[in-house]
Amino acid sequence: MDVKKTLGLLNGLSKRMYYNESIENDYLREQILPGSPIIDFERIVDKYINLLSDFVTSDMSVNDVVVKVKQMQEDNQLNADECNGITKFWKVNRTKLHDVLIQQSLWEDKLKSFSWRIDVSTQSKSIDKINKPTAIVELKSKSRLNGQDADSVVFEMDQEQ
C-alpha cells in the first residue's frame, strides 16, 4: 500500500476503534483497495488494528513507532510507504488518540479547579476566636459526559478540624 492508502486505512480504523463511528471493513476495502480479495484485506486490517492498539495503549513515542515499523519492514511485514504512512499518522494523531483513551477510561467527574485561602479573625465577641486561622476550601468538578461544571463544594476548617 502507498502512503495515502495507509493513512486512509489508519484514519478509518481509528475512527471506528476510538471514536465509535460505524465504519465497516467493506467500506474501507471499497475506498482503499477496491478489487482486493476480502481475505487479504481482512488480514491487512487485523495487522493494522493490532499495530494501532499497541501504539495507543502503550502511548508510544514517535521514535518508538519509527523503530517498530522499521523492524517490521526488515521482517518484510511492511513496505517503505506503509512505514512512512504509519509514522505520519502517529505524528499527527498520537495526542488525540491518547486523550480519547483517557476520556473513555474516566468513570466519574473530574476536578476542574481547587482554591483555598486562610482567614484570621481580628474581631470577635469571644476573645478565644481572635487570631485563630480558618481555612476555606472550594472544589469545582467538571462533568465527564458533557464537559459542563458539575458541582461546587465549599467548606471551612479550623485548627481543631
ABEGO torsion letter per residue (X at the ends): XBAAAAAAAAAAAAAAAAAGBBBBAAAAAAAABBGBBAAAAAAAAAAAAAAAAAAAAAGBBAAAAAAAAAAAAAAGABBAAAAAAAAAAAAAAAAAAAAAAAAAABABBBBABBBBBBBBBABBABAAABGBBBBBBBBBBBBAAAGBBABBBBBBBBAAX
